[in-house]
Amino acid sequence: MERLSDEQLGLKLRQVEENYKYIEESISQAAFKSGRQREDITFLAATKTVEPSVIDHAIGLGLKYIGENRVQELLSKYSEYDLNNAQLQFIGRLQSNKVRQVIDKVSLIQSVDSAKLALEISRRAKEHGLTMDVLVEVNIGDEENKSGVRYEMLDDLIGEIAEMECISVKGLMAIPPICETSREVCKYFEKMHKIFIDISTKKTDNVSMDILSMGMSDDYSEAIMCGANMVRVGSALFGRRNYAV
């Protein structure tokens, strides 16, 4: 994680302020075009590699949700997040043996893609006397190198999780394949929205389709117009990440 000089930090914070205003306006416009209000859409900031001071500045601007992708980074920054004014979620691939490290630190786990992982979340949540809200991640593009459950197995997985203690399915999450055009990516978003609605109509106990999390920095407006009610925006808010540091 890059450490900034005072001058760099000041510039970064001013950029975040400008970016935050632009994203808020874009979300409002996309919500309106989709027949909804701004308050219907949750703006979650993906905070991988971002300094806590920069994250907390965004929270001070009004940001209410932040999400980390990596367990070790989350733990290293945890004491510095302004969690009095924002919720922390886990949005990356989560190994079963790391669940115990985050179970009492996050309000939602967005990346559940197996019964094994869900069972470990259930077990660890029970140890802490809490119920963990989760999203089931769908591999909407059937990509071999991506996490997420295949669509054909989604109903079975949701049914298994619904029977577990101390875990509650609150919706779906997806990352579509890299697409060359907005029209192409919208096909995946529209497919996800249809799946989301179909599952909603089944009214399964312990399953509520409250959240459809899809859309990131390059396509969050399209995702909203296709039905997303949560977007995960990182580089559009904080700037392009330097993975070399």
C-alpha positions as CSV (number, residue, x, y, z in Angstrom):
1,M,0.0,0.0,0.0
2,E,1.5,3.3,-1.1
3,R,2.3,5.9,1.6
4,L,1.9,9.5,0.5
5,S,3.8,12.6,1.3
6,D,1.8,15.5,2.8
7,E,1.8,17.2,-0.6
8,Q,0.7,14.1,-2.4
9,L,-2.0,13.4,0.2
10,G,-3.4,16.9,-0.2
11,L,-3.7,16.5,-4.0
12,K,-5.2,13.1,-3.6
13,L,-7.9,14.3,-1.2
14,R,-8.8,17.1,-3.6
15,Q,-9.1,14.6,-6.4
16,V,-11.3,12.3,-4.3
17,E,-13.6,15.2,-3.6
18,E,-14.0,16.0,-7.3
19,N,-14.4,12.3,-8.2
20,Y,-16.9,11.7,-5.4
21,K,-19.1,14.6,-6.6
22,Y,-19.0,13.3,-10.2
23,I,-19.8,9.7,-9.2
24,E,-22.8,10.9,-7.1
25,E,-24.1,12.9,-10.0
26,S,-23.6,9.9,-12.4
27,I,-25.4,7.6,-10.0
28,S,-28.3,10.0,-9.7
29,Q,-28.6,10.3,-13.5
30,A,-28.5,6.5,-14.0
31,A,-31.0,5.9,-11.2
32,F,-33.4,8.5,-12.8
33,K,-33.0,6.8,-16.2
34,S,-33.9,3.5,-14.7
35,G,-37.0,4.9,-13.0
36,R,-35.6,5.0,-9.5
37,Q,-34.3,7.6,-7.0
38,R,-30.7,8.2,-5.9
39,E,-31.4,6.7,-2.5
40,D,-32.4,3.4,-4.1
41,I,-28.7,2.9,-5.1
42,T,-25.9,2.0,-2.7
43,F,-22.5,3.4,-3.6
44,L,-19.8,1.2,-2.1
45,A,-16.2,2.2,-2.5
46,A,-13.7,-0.5,-3.3
47,T,-10.7,0.4,-1.1
48,K,-8.0,-2.0,-2.2
49,T,-4.5,-0.4,-1.8
50,V,-6.0,2.9,-0.6
51,E,-4.6,4.6,2.5
52,P,-7.0,4.8,5.5
53,S,-6.7,8.5,5.7
54,V,-8.0,8.8,2.1
55,I,-10.8,6.3,2.8
56,D,-11.8,8.3,5.8
57,H,-11.8,11.5,3.9
58,A,-14.3,9.9,1.4
59,I,-16.4,8.8,4.4
60,G,-16.4,12.4,5.6
61,L,-17.8,13.4,2.2
62,G,-20.8,11.2,2.8
63,L,-19.6,7.7,1.7
64,K,-21.5,5.1,3.8
65,Y,-20.0,1.8,2.5
66,I,-16.5,0.5,1.9
67,G,-15.3,-2.8,0.7
68,E,-12.0,-4.6,0.9
69,N,-10.8,-7.4,-1.3
70,R,-8.0,-8.9,0.7
71,V,-8.1,-10.2,4.3
72,Q,-4.5,-9.2,5.2
73,E,-5.0,-5.6,4.0
74,L,-8.4,-5.3,5.8
75,L,-6.7,-6.4,9.0
76,S,-3.8,-4.0,8.6
77,K,-6.2,-1.0,8.1
78,Y,-9.0,-2.0,10.3
79,S,-8.2,0.1,13.3
80,E,-8.0,3.2,11.1
81,Y,-11.3,3.0,9.3
82,D,-14.0,5.5,10.4
83,L,-16.5,2.8,11.1
84,N,-18.6,5.1,13.2
85,N,-19.9,6.6,9.9
86,A,-19.5,3.7,7.4
87,Q,-20.0,0.0,7.1
88,L,-17.2,-2.3,6.1
89,Q,-17.9,-5.2,3.7
90,F,-15.7,-8.0,2.2
91,I,-16.0,-8.1,-1.6
92,G,-13.1,-10.3,-2.7
93,R,-12.4,-14.0,-3.0
94,L,-12.5,-15.4,0.5
95,Q,-10.8,-18.6,1.5
96,S,-12.6,-20.8,4.1
97,N,-9.5,-20.7,6.4
98,K,-9.6,-16.8,6.5
99,V,-13.3,-16.5,7.5
100,R,-12.4,-16.4,11.2
101,Q,-10.3,-13.3,10.7
102,V,-13.1,-11.2,9.2
103,I,-16.3,-12.6,10.6
104,D,-16.6,-10.1,13.4
105,K,-15.3,-7.1,11.4
106,V,-17.6,-6.9,8.4
107,S,-21.3,-6.3,7.9
108,L,-21.7,-8.3,4.7
109,I,-19.6,-10.8,2.7
110,Q,-20.3,-10.4,-1.0
111,S,-18.4,-13.3,-2.5
112,V,-19.9,-16.6,-1.3
113,D,-19.6,-19.1,-4.1
114,S,-19.6,-22.5,-2.4
115,A,-21.4,-24.5,0.3
116,K,-18.0,-25.1,1.9
117,L,-17.4,-21.4,2.4
118,A,-21.0,-20.7,3.5
119,L,-20.8,-23.5,6.1
120,E,-17.6,-22.0,7.5
121,I,-19.2,-18.6,7.7
122,S,-22.2,-20.1,9.5
123,R,-19.9,-21.9,12.0
124,R,-17.8,-18.9,12.7
125,A,-20.8,-16.6,13.0
126,K,-22.4,-18.9,15.5
127,E,-19.3,-18.8,17.6
128,H,-19.6,-15.0,17.7
129,G,-23.3,-15.0,18.4
130,L,-24.2,-13.2,15.2
131,T,-25.9,-13.8,11.8
132,M,-23.7,-12.9,8.8
133,D,-25.4,-11.4,5.8
134,V,-24.0,-12.7,2.5
135,L,-24.4,-12.3,-1.2
136,V,-24.0,-15.3,-3.5
137,E,-21.5,-14.5,-6.3
138,V,-22.5,-15.7,-9.7
139,N,-20.0,-16.4,-12.5
140,I,-22.3,-14.8,-15.1
141,G,-19.8,-15.2,-17.9
142,D,-19.0,-18.9,-17.2
143,E,-15.3,-17.9,-17.1
144,E,-12.9,-20.7,-16.0
145,N,-10.5,-18.2,-14.2
146,K,-13.1,-16.4,-12.2
147,S,-14.8,-17.2,-8.9
148,G,-18.5,-17.4,-8.5
149,V,-21.1,-20.2,-8.8
150,R,-22.3,-21.2,-12.3
151,Y,-25.9,-20.2,-13.0
152,E,-26.9,-23.9,-13.4
153,M,-25.8,-24.5,-9.8
154,L,-27.1,-21.3,-8.3
155,D,-30.5,-22.5,-7.1
156,D,-29.0,-25.6,-5.4
157,L,-26.4,-23.5,-3.6
158,I,-28.9,-20.9,-2.4
159,G,-31.1,-23.8,-1.1
160,E,-28.2,-25.2,0.8
161,I,-27.2,-21.9,2.4
162,A,-30.9,-21.2,3.3
163,E,-30.8,-24.3,5.6
164,M,-27.7,-23.1,7.5
165,E,-27.6,-21.4,10.9
166,C,-26.4,-17.8,11.5
167,I,-26.1,-16.9,7.8
168,S,-28.6,-15.1,5.6
169,V,-28.7,-14.6,1.9
170,K,-29.4,-11.0,1.0
171,G,-28.8,-11.0,-2.7
172,L,-26.4,-11.6,-5.6
173,M,-23.1,-10.3,-6.8
174,A,-21.4,-10.6,-10.2
175,I,-18.5,-9.4,-12.2
176,P,-19.1,-9.7,-15.9
177,P,-16.4,-10.6,-18.4
178,I,-14.4,-7.7,-19.9
179,C,-16.4,-6.3,-22.8
180,E,-15.5,-4.0,-25.6
181,T,-18.9,-2.1,-25.7
182,S,-21.5,-1.0,-23.3
183,R,-24.1,-2.9,-25.2
184,E,-22.2,-6.1,-24.7
185,V,-21.7,-5.7,-20.9
186,C,-25.4,-4.7,-20.6
187,K,-26.3,-8.2,-21.8
188,Y,-24.6,-9.7,-18.8
189,F,-26.1,-7.1,-16.4
190,E,-29.6,-7.7,-17.9
191,K,-29.2,-11.5,-17.5
192,M,-28.1,-11.0,-13.8
193,H,-31.1,-8.8,-13.2
194,K,-33.5,-11.5,-14.6
195,I,-31.9,-14.1,-12.4
196,F,-32.2,-11.8,-9.4
197,I,-36.0,-11.2,-10.1
198,D,-36.6,-14.9,-10.7
199,I,-35.1,-15.9,-7.4
200,S,-37.0,-13.1,-5.7
201,T,-40.3,-14.6,-6.8
202,K,-39.5,-17.9,-5.1
203,K,-39.7,-16.4,-1.6
204,T,-37.4,-19.0,0.0
205,D,-37.1,-18.8,3.8
206,N,-33.8,-17.1,4.9
207,V,-33.3,-15.7,1.4
208,S,-34.2,-12.1,0.6
209,M,-33.2,-10.6,-2.7
210,D,-32.5,-7.1,-1.3
211,I,-29.2,-6.5,-3.0
212,L,-28.0,-6.9,-6.6
213,S,-24.3,-5.9,-6.5
214,M,-22.8,-5.3,-10.0
215,G,-21.0,-2.6,-11.8
216,M,-17.6,-1.1,-11.1
217,S,-15.7,2.0,-12.1
218,D,-16.0,1.5,-15.9
219,D,-19.6,0.4,-16.1
220,Y,-21.5,1.3,-12.9
221,S,-23.9,3.6,-14.8
222,E,-24.8,0.8,-17.2
223,A,-25.2,-1.6,-14.3
224,I,-27.7,0.8,-12.5
225,M,-29.7,1.2,-15.7
226,C,-29.9,-2.6,-16.0
227,G,-31.2,-3.0,-12.4
228,A,-28.2,-3.0,-10.0
229,N,-28.9,-1.4,-6.6
230,M,-25.4,-1.6,-5.4
231,V,-22.2,-0.6,-7.3
232,R,-18.6,-1.2,-6.3
233,V,-16.5,1.8,-7.4
234,G,-12.8,2.0,-6.7
235,S,-10.4,3.6,-9.3
236,A,-13.1,6.1,-10.4
237,L,-13.1,7.5,-6.9
238,F,-9.5,7.0,-5.7
239,G,-7.6,7.0,-9.0
240,R,-5.9,4.2,-10.8
241,R,-4.1,1.8,-8.4
242,N,-0.4,1.3,-8.4
243,Y,0.0,-2.4,-7.9
244,A,3.8,-2.2,-7.9
245,V,3.9,-0.8,-4.4
